[in-house]
Amino acid sequence: MKFYSRTSELAELKRIQNLSFSDHSRLTVVTGRRRIGKTSLIMKAVDGLPTVYLFVGRKSEATLCSEFVPVIAQALDTFVPAEIRTFRSLFQYLMELAANRPFNLVIDEFQEFYNINESVYSDMQNIWDSYRRKSRINLIVSGSIYSLMRKIFQNSKEPLFGRADNIIKLSAFDLSTLKEIIHDYRPEYTNDDLLALYSFTGGVPKYVELFCDNSTLSIDEMIAFMVRENSSFTDEGKNLLIEEFGKNYATYFSILSAISGGINTQPEIEAALGDKSIGGQIRRLIEDYNIIVRRRPILAKEGSQTVRYEIQDNFIRFWFNYFDRYRSLMEIKNYTGLQSIIRADYPAYSGKVLELYFKQQFAETFQYRAIGSWWEPKGKQNEIDIVALKLEKNQAVVAEVKRQKKNFKPDLLAEKVEHLKHKLLPGYRIDMRCLSLEDM
C-alpha cells in the first residue's frame, strides 16, 4: 500500500530535522500503538538524507552493539571501532561524529533497553546534555509499548524526563483518509464496506494495508481473510496487549472482555469478575495504557459517578468480541463457524460502531466544542446517541444513529430532545437528525 496522510506529522519531523542540521541537536519521540505506522512515517521523513537506523531487539547489549557498528559505518561511510561493546560508548561516538557532520539517528523500539540494560537511559542523558549544543544530530526515538515510552519521557523520576524537544503521538487514519484508501483499492465499495473496514481496523494502517494488499475489501472478504488458519489477526490482540501488561495480564483481559461485551460500569464489571475490586486496574487501563476511556453523559461534571467505560481501539474491541470470546472454535480450527457467527452478528455489532463513526465524523469537522452521548442514570433511562454542541453559542445537533433510516422514530427522538432541553440545554436551538449508512 502506498503512503497515505500524515501531512502534519511529516511537516513537523522535517521542521525539527532542519533545526537539528542547521542549529544543534534535537530529540523527537514518536509513540503510538503497534502497527500504527511509526517506522514508515519516520523513514519517509528522513528519506534521501544521511540516516542511521538502529532497531533495538531483545539481545544482549554487546551483541546489539556488534550489530550496530557495521550499520553505522555503512550508513555514514565512516570508520567505527569494532571493539565498541556498550551503547554508552556507541552513542558518545555518534554524538562526537555529529559535531562535524549532521545526520539522522533513528532508534526503533527504544523501550527495549529496559529489558537489556536500564542504565542506558541515564548514560544517554549525560551524553546528550554534554554534546547536544555542540553537535547536529536529529535523534528520533520510537516505541510501541505506550506505558514504557510514557514512563521514559514523562515520568519526572526518569533520567530522560524533559529531554524530548517534541513528542509526536500517532493516531489511526482519519475518516477522509480511510475513504480515500478504500476508493483507491475498491472503487465500487459500499458504505457498509467502509463501515466494516472502520469496525475491524479502526483505521490502524497495518490492518488496512493487509486488507488492501490482499484485495479483500468487501464485508465478506474481510471476515474470511481475518478468520482463517494462520491469519495474523487471530493472535494480534493478545500479542499487542501482553506486551503492555506483561505476565499479569489475566485481570486486564477479563475487564476488557467484559467491556467489549457491553458490561461497561465498574459495579457491573466487578460483578462479572466475581466481585473482584478493579479500581486500580481501571485507572491503569486509562492512564498508563491508554486503552479504555471514561465516558460521562455530555456536560456531566468531572466528578460525576455516572460513568461508562469504553475501549478506544476498534480492533481491540472487535478482537475481544470474537477472537477472544470464541477461542475454543479456533482451537478446533472451526474457522467457518466463527465466520458465520461474525456475519450473523455484523448488523447489530456494526450498528454500535456506526455511532462511533459519526462522533468521529463530527469531531473531524472542527465545528463543535463538545461531542458525546446523553443518558440518565436512573428513572426512565432516556438515552440519546449523539449530542454535539456547536462552537456557536446555544446551538446543538442531536442525532439518533440507525443503520437503516426506516427504523428511525422521529416522534420518540423529539420527546427525548424536549426532555434534554428542559434538563440540560434550556435556550438551545437544536437540530434533530437521523444518521444512517447513507450519511457516511
C-alpha positions in Angstrom: 0.0 0.0 0.0 1.3 3.5 -0.8 2.0 6.1 1.9 -1.1 8.0 2.9 -1.9 11.1 5.0 0.5 12.1 7.9 0.9 15.5 6.3 1.2 17.5 9.5 3.4 14.9 11.2 5.8 14.8 8.2 6.0 18.6 8.2 6.8 18.6 11.9 9.5 16.0 11.5 11.0 17.9 8.6 10.9 21.2 10.6 12.8 19.6 13.5 15.2 17.9 11.1 16.1 21.3 9.6 16.7 22.8 13.0 18.8 19.9 14.1 21.0 20.1 11.0 21.4 23.9 10.9 21.5 24.8 14.7 22.0 22.0 17.2 20.8 18.5 18.1 17.1 17.8 18.8 15.4 14.8 20.3 11.9 13.8 19.0 9.9 10.9 20.4 7.3 9.2 18.2 4.8 7.0 20.0 1.6 5.1 19.2 0.3 1.6 19.4 1.8 -1.2 17.5 1.0 -1.3 13.7 0.2 2.5 13.7 3.0 3.3 11.1 5.6 4.9 13.3 8.6 3.5 11.4 7.1 4.2 8.0 6.5 7.8 8.9 10.0 8.3 10.3 11.7 6.7 7.3 9.6 8.8 4.9 10.7 11.9 6.8 14.4 11.0 6.6 14.4 9.6 3.1 17.4 10.7 1.0 19.4 12.1 3.9 22.2 10.5 5.9 20.5 8.3 8.4 21.5 5.7 10.9 18.6 3.3 11.7 19.0 1.1 14.8 16.4 -1.4 15.8 16.7 -2.5 19.5 16.0 -6.2 19.5 15.8 -8.2 22.8 19.5 -9.2 22.8 22.5 -8.6 25.0 24.0 -5.1 24.9 27.3 -6.4 23.5 25.5 -8.3 20.7 23.4 -5.3 19.8 26.4 -3.0 19.6 28.4 -5.5 17.4 25.4 -5.5 15.0 25.1 -1.7 15.2 28.8 -1.0 14.3 28.7 -2.1 10.7 25.2 -0.5 10.2 26.6 2.9 11.3 29.8 2.5 9.3 27.8 1.8 6.1 25.1 4.5 6.7 27.7 7.3 7.3 30.5 5.9 5.2 32.9 6.3 8.2 35.1 4.2 10.5 33.5 2.9 13.7 35.7 1.0 16.2 34.7 -2.7 16.1 35.6 -3.2 19.7 32.7 -0.9 21.0 30.6 -3.2 23.1 28.4 -0.7 25.2 25.7 1.5 23.9 27.1 4.4 26.1 30.3 4.3 24.0 28.5 4.0 20.8 26.1 6.9 21.5 29.0 9.1 22.6 30.9 8.2 19.4 27.8 9.2 17.3 27.4 12.5 19.2 31.1 13.3 18.5 30.7 12.4 14.8 27.7 14.8 14.7 29.9 17.7 15.8 31.4 17.7 12.3 28.5 16.5 10.1 24.7 16.5 10.5 22.8 13.2 10.2 19.6 11.5 11.4 19.8 8.8 14.2 16.6 6.7 14.4 16.4 4.3 17.4 13.4 2.0 17.0 11.7 0.1 19.9 13.6 2.3 22.3 11.8 1.0 25.3 13.6 -2.4 24.9 16.6 -1.0 26.7 14.6 -1.6 29.9 15.0 -5.3 29.3 18.6 -5.1 28.2 20.3 -2.5 30.4 18.2 0.1 32.1 21.3 2.3 32.8 21.4 3.1 29.0 18.9 5.9 29.7 21.0 7.7 32.3 24.1 7.2 30.2 22.3 8.8 27.2 21.0 11.7 29.4 24.6 12.5 30.5 26.0 12.3 27.0 23.0 14.2 25.4 23.4 17.0 28.0 27.1 17.3 27.3 27.0 17.2 23.5 23.6 18.4 22.4 24.6 22.1 21.9 27.8 21.3 20.0 26.5 18.6 17.7 23.9 18.4 14.8 22.2 15.1 15.2 18.5 14.7 14.6 17.7 12.0 17.1 14.3 10.3 16.7 13.3 7.5 19.1 10.1 5.4 18.7 8.4 2.7 20.7 5.2 0.8 20.6 4.8 0.0 24.3 2.9 3.1 25.3 3.2 2.7 29.0 7.0 2.4 28.9 7.6 5.2 26.4 5.4 7.4 28.6 7.3 6.5 31.6 10.7 7.1 30.0 10.0 10.6 28.8 7.1 11.8 31.0 7.9 10.5 34.5 9.8 13.1 36.4 11.9 10.4 38.2 13.3 9.1 34.9 16.7 10.3 33.5 15.3 11.3 30.1 12.4 13.3 31.6 12.3 16.7 29.9 14.8 15.9 27.3 12.4 15.4 24.4 12.0 18.5 22.2 8.9 17.1 20.7 6.6 14.1 21.4 4.5 13.0 18.4 1.7 10.6 19.2 0.5 8.8 16.1 -3.2 8.1 15.8 -5.1 5.9 13.3 -6.1 7.2 9.9 -8.9 9.8 9.9 -12.1 9.1 8.1 -11.3 11.0 4.9 -8.0 9.0 4.5 -9.9 5.8 5.1 -12.4 6.8 2.4 -9.6 7.7 0.0 -7.9 4.3 0.6 -11.0 2.2 0.1 -11.8 4.2 -3.0 -8.3 3.7 -4.5 -8.4 -0.1 -3.9 -12.1 -0.8 -4.3 -13.8 2.0 -6.3 -17.2 0.1 -6.2 -17.2 -0.1 -2.4 -20.5 0.4 -0.5 -20.8 2.4 2.7 -21.3 -0.9 4.5 -17.9 -2.0 3.3 -16.4 1.3 4.6 -18.1 0.7 7.9 -16.7 -2.8 8.1 -13.2 -1.5 7.4 -13.6 1.0 10.2 -15.2 -1.6 12.5 -12.4 -4.2 12.0 -9.3 -1.9 11.8 -10.3 1.4 13.4 -8.1 2.9 10.7 -4.9 1.3 12.0 -2.6 1.5 9.0 -1.1 -2.0 9.1 -4.5 -3.7 9.3 -5.8 -1.5 6.5 -2.8 -2.4 4.4 -3.3 -6.1 4.9 -6.8 -5.9 3.5 -5.7 -3.6 0.6 -2.7 -5.7 -0.4 -4.8 -8.8 -0.4 -7.7 -7.2 -2.3 -10.2 -8.1 0.4 -12.3 -5.0 1.0 -15.9 -6.2 0.9 -17.5 -7.3 4.2 -17.5 -11.0 3.4 -13.9 -10.9 2.0 -12.6 -9.1 5.1 -14.3 -11.6 7.5 -12.9 -14.6 5.5 -9.4 -13.0 5.4 -9.3 -12.3 9.1 -10.8 -15.6 10.3 -8.7 -18.4 8.7 -5.8 -20.6 9.6 -2.5 -18.8 10.0 -4.3 -15.4 10.0 -2.2 -12.6 11.5 -5.3 -11.2 13.1 -6.2 -14.1 15.4 -3.5 -13.6 18.0 -2.8 -9.9 17.3 -4.9 -8.6 20.2 -3.2 -11.0 22.7 0.3 -10.2 21.4 -0.4 -6.5 21.4 -1.7 -6.3 25.0 0.6 -8.8 26.6 3.5 -6.6 25.5 1.8 -3.8 27.5 0.5 -5.7 30.6 3.3 -8.3 31.0 2.7 -11.6 32.7 -0.1 -10.3 35.0 -2.5 -9.8 32.1 -5.4 -12.1 33.1 -7.4 -9.5 35.1 -6.9 -6.8 32.4 -8.1 -9.2 29.8 -11.2 -10.1 31.8 -12.0 -6.4 32.2 -11.6 -5.7 28.5 -13.7 -8.7 27.6 -16.5 -7.5 29.9 -16.4 -4.0 28.4 -16.4 -5.3 24.8 -19.5 -7.3 25.6 -21.4 -4.3 26.8 -20.7 -4.6 30.6 -19.4 -1.0 31.0 -19.9 0.3 34.5 -17.5 -0.5 37.4 -20.0 -2.3 39.6 -21.2 -4.4 36.6 -17.6 -5.3 35.7 -16.7 -6.2 39.3 -19.8 -8.4 39.5 -18.9 -10.1 36.2 -15.4 -10.8 37.7 -16.8 -12.4 40.9 -16.9 -9.1 42.9 -13.2 -8.5 42.4 -12.0 -5.0 43.2 -10.7 -3.5 39.9 -10.3 0.2 40.7 -6.5 0.1 40.3 -6.6 -1.8 37.0 -9.3 0.5 35.6 -7.1 3.5 36.4 -4.1 2.0 34.8 -6.0 1.0 31.7 -6.9 4.6 31.3 -3.8 6.5 32.4 -0.9 4.1 31.9 -2.0 2.0 28.9 -4.4 4.4 27.1 -6.7 1.5 26.1 -10.0 2.5 27.7 -11.7 5.8 28.3 -14.1 7.0 30.9 -17.4 8.3 29.4 -19.9 10.5 31.2 -23.1 12.0 29.8 -22.3 15.2 27.9 -21.8 18.2 30.2 -21.7 16.0 33.3 -19.3 17.2 36.0 -15.9 15.7 36.1 -16.6 14.0 39.5 -19.9 12.6 38.4 -20.4 8.9 39.3 -22.4 8.3 36.1 -19.6 6.7 34.2 -19.3 4.1 31.5 -16.1 2.6 30.2 -15.3 2.2 26.6 -12.5 0.5 24.6 -10.9 3.2 22.5 -9.5 0.9 19.8 -11.9 -0.6 17.3 -9.7 -3.5 16.5 -9.2 -4.4 20.2 -12.9 -4.2 20.8 -13.6 -6.5 17.8 -10.8 -8.9 18.8 -12.3 -9.4 22.3 -15.8 -9.8 20.9 -14.9 -12.6 18.6 -11.3 -13.9 18.6 -11.0 -14.0 22.4 -14.6 -14.9 23.1 -14.7 -17.8 20.6 -11.1 -19.0 21.2 -12.4 -22.6 21.5 -13.7 -22.5 17.9 -10.2 -21.6 16.6 -8.6 -24.3 18.8 -10.5 -26.9 16.8 -9.9 -25.0 13.6 -13.6 -24.2 13.1 -13.0 -21.0 11.2 -16.1 -21.5 9.1 -18.2 -21.5 12.3 -16.6 -18.3 13.6 -17.1 -16.6 10.2 -20.8 -17.5 10.4 -21.1 -16.0 13.9 -19.4 -12.7 12.8 -21.6 -12.4 9.7 -24.7 -13.0 11.7 -23.7 -10.5 14.4 -22.4 -7.9 11.9 -25.6 -5.8 11.5 -26.0 -5.4 15.3 -22.3 -5.1 16.0 -21.6 -2.5 13.3 -24.7 -0.5 14.3 -22.9 0.3 17.6 -19.7 1.1 15.8 -21.6 3.4 13.4 -22.3 5.7 16.3 -18.5 6.0 17.0 -18.0 6.7 13.3 -20.4 9.6 13.3 -18.9 11.0 16.5 -15.5 10.9 14.8 -17.0 12.5 11.7 -18.4 15.4 13.8 -15.1 15.8 15.5 -13.2 16.0 12.2 -15.2 19.0 11.0 -13.8 21.1 13.9 -17.2 22.8 14.3 -18.1 21.5 17.8 -16.9 22.3 21.3 -18.2 19.0 22.9 -19.4 15.7 21.4 -20.8 12.9 23.3 -23.9 10.9 24.3 -26.5 11.6 26.9 -28.3 9.3 29.3 -29.9 9.4 32.7 -28.6 7.1 35.4 -32.0 6.4 36.9 -35.7 6.6 36.1 -36.9 6.5 32.5 -33.4 5.8 31.1 -33.7 8.5 28.4 -30.7 8.0 26.1 -29.5 9.9 23.1 -26.8 8.5 20.8 -25.1 11.8 19.8 -25.3 15.3 21.3 -22.9 17.7 19.7 -22.6 21.3 21.0 -21.6 23.8 18.3 -18.9 26.5 18.7 -21.7 29.0 18.1 -23.4 29.8 21.4 -26.6 27.9 22.3 -26.6 25.7 19.2 -26.5 21.9 19.2 -27.1 18.8 17.0 -28.9 15.8 18.4 -28.7 12.6 16.4 -30.2 9.1 16.6 -28.0 6.6 14.7 -29.6 3.7 12.8 -28.1 1.5 10.1 -31.3 2.0 8.1 -33.3 5.2 8.2 -36.6 3.2 8.1 -36.0 2.2 11.7 -35.9 5.8 12.9 -38.8 7.0 15.1 -38.8 10.9 14.9 -41.5 11.3 17.5 -39.6 9.4 20.1 -36.4 11.4 19.4 -38.4 14.7 19.6 -39.8 13.6 23.0 -36.2 12.8 24.3 -35.0 16.2 22.9 -37.7 18.1 24.8 -36.6 16.3 28.0 -32.9 17.1 27.2 -33.7 20.8 26.6 -35.5 21.0 29.9 -32.9 19.2 31.9 -29.6 20.4 30.3 -29.9 22.7 27.3 -32.5 25.4 28.0 -32.4 28.2 25.4 -30.6 26.0 22.9 -31.6 25.7 19.2 -31.4 22.0 18.5 -31.0 20.4 15.1 -32.5 16.9 15.2 -31.2 14.3 12.8 -31.2 10.6 12.0 -27.8 9.4 10.8 -27.6 6.2 8.8 -25.3 4.3 6.4 -26.3 6.7 3.6 -24.8 9.6 5.6 -21.3 8.2 5.8 
